[in-house]
Amino acid sequence: MRCIHRNAALAVVLMSAGAFSSQNPLLRDETTPFINSMDNEGQGFNTFTGAVGNTDAVRVIKPADNARVKARSTGSTDEIDTTDISDEPYNVTELVAMIPDGLGALGSHPQPLPSGNGKRSDLPAGNWPRAPNGVRLYSAVEVKSFEQLFKTLGISGSVALSGYGQSGKASASYLDKKSFEASSVTYLVRVIVMKQPESNYKYELVLNDDIPDSAIPSWYGDRFIMKYIQGGSYYARVSITSREEGRTQDVTAAAAAVFNGFGVQANVSAEYSDSLKTLTQHSTITIDRMTIGPLGLDYKATERSDGKASDILEGLKKEAEDVYNYSHQNSNKIYAILGKYNLVKGYYKNKTAVFTPPNYESVDTSPVYEAYLEFKNLQRKVENTNSNAFRGGKEQQMNLQQLAREHDIAFRAWVTNVAANPTVSYTIPDVAAFRETVSEAMNSTVYAALFEHTNYQGEQFQIKTLEKCLTLPPNMYVDEPGRFHLRFQADYL
């Protein structure tokens, strides 16, 4: 087991879109993907586990109720104990900064949402862009790191590990690190449509004196849900792999030309068709999608697709454009805006906080989730490999499966323990030791290939051997010395 220490220099909550200037006193730079267990505004939320808490942690007073509240509170400020701070509509910059995927406006040109009649805004010109109908973005960007891809989930590593997260759908291989690293180039097609949420809400804390301190992380969490953002959220990870080593550069250049044709300000150049042909002839393409909430389309978007480049990429382009053009017409929730308790009136009495929410800002979850992903790859290897590949056969495979289950439980226990006591360091399973155990238990497999030319081009003959020597066919022996060149590749975990 190894110990994961707190790192005060790193912020844990990856869902934070970054600080920005705002005229909204209650506006936080935190949103999180909507999940089905979110019942209403004012519900407690734990950003470390992704779990929702008590439904009535904060009472939310909407504009229609404000006049009544003011009338009742006249002459007695303690009767209602509501904050006098009202939040305001968000401008385009603020809405974009609230997207929890860490990409902001990268590669896109945010556009205000049209109104129902197709105009730019129903609001008077003087209010623009203070309170637009909303904003939408559509772009295709090259993804150069797995961390960048992971952040598109909009949740922290601990939330992903705990099993919570978004209610949307994602292909099982959307976050497959091994396939990401094996790809020649990866692009992300991203469409975000955000409708302007309601404004002028007021908030008051609902204090339950019967809740013990130990239950605060689950009852209140460290945030509460202020309101929801409706719209559409669509991501497509496009993995492009060259079929030939010598064609990688051509494939990468062709991909760049093709994806210049995606987005609001797409540049469909004359080489677009030629580039599609290059990808069709020399690459393998797989598309893995992730969405949050229904997209409001009149057809169902598949989670995963592969096939001929010209077909699936043209289909992807149409799909992305449809999401961009029509998602604002539905009322599907995609994000929850989170607020801090210490900004709600009623949190302090006699200048003393009535309770202390947990603080997870000094806990770094990134290395834990990286280790967990590596562990899950090993676990799948153990589960899916034929028992004949293990030195001890079926019995040894079953022992490894049991060890993997224990490791999985230990990872999840780490989240539970830190959620309750974020100031304490807890251990996680040693993935390197588990890898070594699995490696030692399996028979080694060696692959060999004979190539006609020194640059591994031309005629080739492939061999797979399982801890034994093979005799090459007689026709592989040639009179010309050095004509064929041998290359070995050992299978690894």
C-alpha positions in Angstrom: 0.0 0.0 0.0 1.2 3.5 -0.7 0.1 6.7 1.0 -1.5 9.6 -0.9 -0.7 12.9 1.0 -2.6 16.1 0.8 -1.1 18.7 -1.5 -1.9 22.2 -0.5 -0.6 23.6 -3.8 -3.1 21.8 -5.9 -6.9 22.3 -6.1 -8.9 19.1 -6.1 -12.2 19.9 -7.7 -11.6 19.5 -11.4 -15.2 20.5 -12.0 -14.3 24.2 -11.3 -14.2 26.1 -14.5 -11.8 28.7 -13.1 -12.3 32.0 -11.3 -13.7 34.9 -13.3 -15.0 38.4 -12.5 -18.8 38.5 -11.9 -21.3 41.0 -10.8 -23.3 38.1 -9.2 -22.4 38.1 -5.4 -23.6 34.5 -5.0 -22.2 33.2 -8.3 -19.5 30.6 -7.8 -17.2 29.4 -10.5 -18.4 25.8 -9.9 -20.9 23.7 -11.8 -21.3 20.0 -12.0 -23.1 17.8 -14.5 -26.7 17.1 -13.7 -27.5 13.7 -12.2 -30.9 12.1 -11.8 -30.7 12.1 -8.0 -30.8 15.9 -8.0 -34.3 16.8 -6.8 -34.4 20.6 -6.5 -32.6 23.8 -5.9 -31.3 24.1 -2.3 -30.2 20.5 -2.1 -26.9 19.7 -0.4 -24.1 18.5 -2.6 -20.7 16.9 -1.8 -18.1 17.8 -4.5 -15.7 15.1 -3.4 -18.1 12.1 -3.7 -20.6 13.6 -6.2 -23.4 12.6 -3.9 -26.4 14.8 -3.2 -27.5 15.4 0.3 -30.5 16.7 2.2 -33.2 18.1 -0.1 -33.8 21.2 2.0 -30.3 22.2 3.1 -31.1 25.7 1.8 -34.5 27.3 1.1 -34.6 28.9 -2.3 -36.9 31.9 -2.7 -37.8 32.5 -6.3 -38.8 35.9 -7.8 -42.6 35.3 -7.4 -42.1 34.8 -3.7 -39.9 37.8 -3.0 -42.7 40.3 -2.4 -44.4 38.0 0.1 -41.1 37.4 1.9 -40.4 41.1 2.2 -43.9 41.7 3.6 -43.5 39.0 6.2 -40.1 40.1 7.3 -40.9 43.7 7.9 -40.1 44.6 11.4 -38.4 41.3 12.2 -35.2 40.4 10.4 -34.9 37.1 12.2 -38.3 35.7 11.2 -37.3 34.8 7.7 -33.5 35.3 7.9 -33.1 35.4 4.1 -30.1 37.0 2.3 -30.7 40.3 0.7 -28.3 39.4 -2.1 -30.1 38.5 -5.4 -28.2 36.8 -8.2 -28.5 38.4 -11.7 -28.5 37.0 -15.3 -25.2 35.9 -16.6 -23.4 37.3 -19.6 -21.7 35.2 -22.4 -18.3 35.3 -20.7 -19.7 34.1 -17.4 -21.7 31.3 -18.9 -18.8 30.0 -20.9 -16.6 30.1 -17.8 -19.1 27.9 -16.0 -18.7 24.9 -18.4 -17.2 22.3 -16.1 -15.0 20.6 -18.7 -11.9 22.8 -18.3 -11.9 23.8 -22.0 -13.6 27.2 -21.8 -14.0 28.7 -25.3 -11.0 26.7 -26.7 -11.2 26.4 -30.5 -14.7 27.9 -30.6 -16.4 31.2 -31.0 -19.2 31.4 -28.4 -22.5 32.6 -29.9 -25.6 33.9 -28.1 -28.6 31.7 -28.3 -31.4 32.8 -30.7 -34.9 33.5 -29.2 -37.9 31.4 -30.1 -38.5 33.5 -33.3 -34.9 33.2 -34.4 -33.7 36.7 -33.4 -30.6 37.2 -31.4 -32.4 38.1 -28.2 -35.8 39.0 -26.9 -34.2 41.5 -24.6 -33.9 45.2 -25.3 -30.6 46.2 -26.9 -29.4 47.9 -23.7 -29.4 44.6 -21.8 -27.1 42.9 -24.3 -24.9 41.1 -23.5 -25.7 41.4 -19.8 -28.6 38.9 -20.1 -28.6 36.9 -23.3 -31.0 34.0 -23.8 -27.9 31.8 -23.4 -24.8 30.7 -25.3 -23.7 27.9 -27.5 -20.3 26.6 -28.7 -19.3 24.1 -31.4 -15.7 23.2 -32.2 -13.3 20.4 -32.9 -9.9 20.4 -31.1 -7.0 18.1 -31.0 -6.6 16.4 -27.6 -3.0 15.9 -26.7 -3.2 14.5 -23.2 -5.4 12.0 -21.4 -5.9 14.4 -18.5 -7.5 16.9 -20.9 -9.9 14.2 -22.1 -10.7 13.2 -18.5 -11.6 16.7 -17.5 -14.4 16.7 -20.1 -16.4 14.6 -17.7 -16.7 17.7 -15.6 -16.1 15.8 -12.3 -13.2 15.1 -10.0 -11.3 11.9 -9.9 -12.8 11.0 -6.5 -16.4 11.5 -7.9 -15.6 9.2 -10.9 -14.1 6.6 -8.6 -17.0 6.7 -6.2 -19.4 5.7 -8.9 -21.4 8.9 -9.0 -21.1 11.5 -11.8 -23.2 12.5 -14.7 -26.6 11.0 -15.6 -25.6 11.1 -19.3 -24.5 8.3 -21.5 -20.9 7.6 -22.5 -19.3 4.9 -24.5 -17.4 2.5 -22.2 -14.2 3.2 -24.2 -14.6 7.0 -24.1 -12.1 7.1 -21.2 -9.9 4.1 -22.3 -6.4 5.3 -21.7 -4.7 2.5 -23.6 -6.5 3.1 -26.8 -5.9 6.9 -26.4 -2.2 6.4 -26.2 -2.3 3.9 -29.1 -4.0 6.4 -31.5 -2.0 8.5 -33.9 -4.1 11.5 -33.2 -7.3 12.2 -31.2 -9.8 14.9 -31.9 -12.7 16.1 -29.7 -15.9 17.3 -31.3 -17.6 19.4 -28.6 -21.0 21.1 -28.7 -22.3 22.9 -25.6 -25.7 24.7 -25.5 -26.6 26.6 -22.3 -29.8 28.4 -21.8 -29.9 31.4 -19.4 -31.1 30.1 -16.0 -33.6 31.9 -14.0 -32.3 34.8 -11.8 -33.1 36.9 -8.8 -33.3 34.0 -6.5 -32.7 34.5 -2.7 -31.4 31.9 -0.3 -31.7 31.1 3.3 -30.0 28.3 5.3 -32.2 25.6 6.8 -30.4 24.5 9.9 -31.0 21.2 11.5 -29.6 21.1 15.0 -30.1 17.4 15.3 -27.5 16.6 12.6 -24.2 15.5 14.3 -20.9 16.8 12.9 -20.1 13.3 11.5 -23.2 13.5 9.2 -22.5 16.9 7.8 -20.5 15.6 4.7 -23.5 13.5 3.7 -26.3 15.8 4.8 -25.1 19.2 3.7 -21.9 18.4 1.8 -19.6 21.3 1.1 -21.9 23.1 -1.4 -25.6 23.4 -2.2 -27.4 23.5 -5.5 -28.3 27.1 -6.4 -30.1 26.4 -9.7 -29.9 24.4 -13.0 -28.7 25.2 -16.5 -30.7 23.6 -19.4 -29.6 22.8 -22.9 -27.4 20.2 -24.5 -23.9 18.8 -23.9 -22.3 16.6 -26.5 -18.7 15.2 -26.9 -17.3 12.9 -29.5 -13.8 11.5 -29.1 -12.5 10.6 -32.5 -9.5 8.2 -32.4 -7.5 8.0 -35.6 -4.8 5.4 -36.0 -2.6 5.0 -39.0 -2.5 1.5 -40.5 1.1 1.9 -41.6 4.0 3.4 -39.6 5.2 5.4 -42.6 1.8 7.1 -43.0 1.4 8.6 -39.6 2.4 12.1 -40.7 0.1 12.0 -43.7 -2.8 10.8 -41.5 -2.2 13.5 -38.9 -2.2 16.2 -41.6 -5.3 14.9 -43.2 -7.1 14.8 -39.8 -6.3 18.5 -39.2 -7.7 19.4 -42.6 -10.9 17.4 -42.1 -11.6 18.8 -38.6 -11.1 22.4 -39.8 -14.4 21.7 -41.5 -16.1 21.3 -38.1 -17.3 24.2 -35.9 -19.2 27.5 -36.1 -16.5 29.1 -38.3 -15.6 26.0 -40.2 -13.1 26.2 -43.0 -14.1 23.6 -45.5 -11.0 23.8 -47.8 -10.5 22.3 -51.2 -8.4 19.6 -49.7 -11.3 18.4 -47.4 -12.4 15.7 -49.8 -8.8 14.6 -50.5 -8.1 14.4 -46.8 -11.2 12.3 -46.2 -9.9 9.9 -48.8 -6.5 9.7 -47.1 -8.1 8.9 -43.8 -10.3 6.2 -45.5 -7.3 4.6 -47.2 -4.7 4.8 -44.5 -6.3 4.9 -41.1 -8.7 3.3 -38.7 -11.3 5.6 -37.0 -13.4 5.1 -33.9 -15.8 7.6 -32.4 -16.8 7.4 -28.8 -19.6 9.7 -27.6 -20.5 11.2 -24.3 -23.7 13.2 -23.7 -25.4 14.8 -20.7 -29.2 14.6 -20.8 -31.3 14.0 -23.9 -30.2 15.9 -27.0 -33.6 16.7 -28.3 -32.9 15.2 -31.7 -35.4 13.3 -33.8 -33.0 10.3 -34.0 -30.8 8.5 -31.5 -27.1 9.2 -31.4 -25.1 6.0 -31.0 -22.5 5.8 -28.3 -19.8 4.3 -30.4 -19.2 4.0 -34.2 -16.4 2.9 -36.5 -16.2 2.3 -40.2 -15.3 4.1 -43.4 -14.0 7.6 -42.6 -16.0 9.5 -45.2 -19.3 7.9 -43.8 -18.8 8.2 -40.1 -17.2 11.6 -40.1 -19.8 13.1 -42.3 -22.4 11.5 -40.0 -20.7 13.0 -37.0 -20.6 16.4 -38.6 -24.4 16.4 -39.2 -25.0 15.1 -35.7 -22.9 17.9 -34.0 -24.6 20.5 -36.1 -28.1 19.3 -35.2 -27.2 19.4 -31.5 -25.9 23.0 -32.0 -29.0 24.1 -33.9 -31.8 22.5 -31.9 -30.7 21.7 -28.3 -31.9 25.1 -27.0 -35.5 24.1 -27.9 -35.6 21.6 -25.1 -35.7 21.9 -21.3 -33.2 19.2 -20.4 -31.0 20.0 -17.3 -27.3 19.6 -18.0 -25.5 21.4 -15.2 -26.1 22.4 -11.6 -24.7 25.7 -10.3 -23.2 25.2 -6.9 -23.0 27.7 -4.1 -21.1 28.0 -0.8 -22.9 28.0 2.5 -20.9 30.8 4.0 -22.4 33.2 1.5 -26.0 32.5 2.6 -27.4 34.7 5.4 -28.2 32.6 8.4 -24.9 30.7 8.2 -23.4 33.0 10.8 -24.9 33.7 14.2 -23.1 36.2 16.4 -20.3 36.1 13.9 -19.9 32.3 14.4 -20.6 29.7 11.8 -23.5 27.5 12.7 -21.7 24.5 11.2 -18.5 23.7 9.4 -18.8 22.2 5.9 -15.9 19.8 4.9 -13.1 21.4 3.0 -11.6 19.3 0.1 -9.6 22.0 -1.6 -6.2 20.6 -0.4 -6.9 17.0 -1.5 -5.4 16.0 -4.8 -7.5 13.2 -6.4 -5.6 13.1 -9.7 -2.9 10.6 -8.8 -5.5 8.4 -7.1 -7.8 8.2 -10.2 -4.8 7.7 -12.5 -3.8 4.7 -10.4 -7.4 3.5 -10.4 -7.6 3.6 -14.2 -4.4 1.6 -14.4 -5.7 -0.9 -11.9 -9.0 -1.3 -13.8 -7.1 -2.1 -17.0 -5.2 -4.8 -15.2 -8.4 -6.1 -13.7 -10.0 -6.4 -17.1 -6.9 -8.2 -18.3 -7.3 -10.8 -15.5 -11.1 -11.1 -16.2 -10.9 -11.4 -19.9 -7.8 -13.5 -20.4 -8.2 -17.3 -21.0 -7.3 -19.3 -17.9 -4.7 -21.3 -20.0 -2.6 -18.1 -20.2 -2.0 -18.3 -16.4 0.8 -20.5 -15.1 -1.5 -21.8 -12.4 -4.5 -22.2 -14.7 -8.1 -21.4 -13.6 -7.3 -21.5 -9.8 -4.6 -18.8 -10.1 -6.9 -16.7 -12.3 -9.6 -16.9 -9.6 -7.2 -15.9 -6.9 -6.2 -12.8 -8.9 -9.8 -12.0 -9.5 -10.4 -12.0 -5.8 -7.4 -9.9 -5.1 -8.6 -7.4 -7.7 -12.0 -7.2 -6.0 -10.3 -6.4 -2.7 -8.3 -3.7 -4.4 -11.4 -2.2 -6.0 -13.1 -2.0 -2.6 -10.0 -0.4 -1.1 -10.0 2.3 -3.7 -13.6 3.2 -3.0 -13.0 3.1 0.7 -10.4 5.8 0.2 -13.1 8.1 -1.2 -15.4 7.3 1.8 -12.6 7.9 4.3 -11.3 11.2 2.9 -14.9 12.5 2.4 -15.4 12.1 6.2 -12.0 13.3 7.2 -10.3 15.3 4.5 -7.4 16.4 6.8 -6.2 12.8 7.2 -4.0 10.9 4.7 -5.2 7.5 3.7 -3.6 4.7 1.6 -4.6 3.2 -1.7 -3.6 -0.2 -3.2 -0.2 -0.5 -4.7 -1.0 -0.8 -8.4 2.7 -1.4 -9.4 2.8 -4.4 -7.0 -0.5 -5.7 -8.4 0.8 -5.4 -12.0 4.0 -7.4 -11.0 1.8 -10.1 -9.4 -0.3 -10.4 -12.5 2.7 -10.4 -14.8 4.4 -13.1 -12.9 1.3 -15.3 -13.0 0.9 -15.2 -16.7 2.8 -17.0 -19.5 4.8 -14.6 -21.6 3.8 -14.1 -25.2 6.3 -12.9 -27.8 5.4 -11.6 -31.2 7.9 -11.5 -34.1 7.7 -10.2 -37.6 10.1 -10.6 -40.6 10.2 -7.5 -42.9 11.6 -7.3 -46.4 13.1 -3.8 -45.9 15.1 -2.3 -43.0 12.4 0.4 -42.5 9.9 -2.3 -41.8 8.2 -2.0 -45.1 7.4 -4.4 -47.9 6.6 -8.1 -47.5 6.3 -9.4 -43.9 5.8 -12.7 -42.1 4.3 -12.6 -38.6 4.9 -15.1 -35.8 3.3 -15.5 -32.3 4.9 -17.8 -29.9 4.0 -18.8 -26.3 7.2 -19.5 -24.5 8.5 -21.9 -27.1 10.6 -21.8 -30.3 9.1 -21.9 -33.8 10.6 -23.3 -36.9 10.2 -20.9 -39.8 8.8 -22.3 -43.0 11.4 -23.3 -45.6 10.4 -20.5 -48.0 11.4 -17.9 -45.4 15.1 -18.8 -45.9 16.5 -16.8 -48.7 19.8 -16.8 -50.5 20.4 -13.1 -50.3 22.0 -12.4 -46.8 20.1 -9.8 -44.7 17.2 -9.6 -47.0 14.7 -10.1 -44.1 15.0 -8.2 -40.9 13.6 -9.5 -37.6 11.8 -7.4 -35.0 10.5 -8.7 -31.7 7.7 -7.2 -29.6 6.9 -8.7 -26.2 3.4 -8.5 -25.0 3.0 -6.4 -21.9 0.4 -5.7 -19.3 
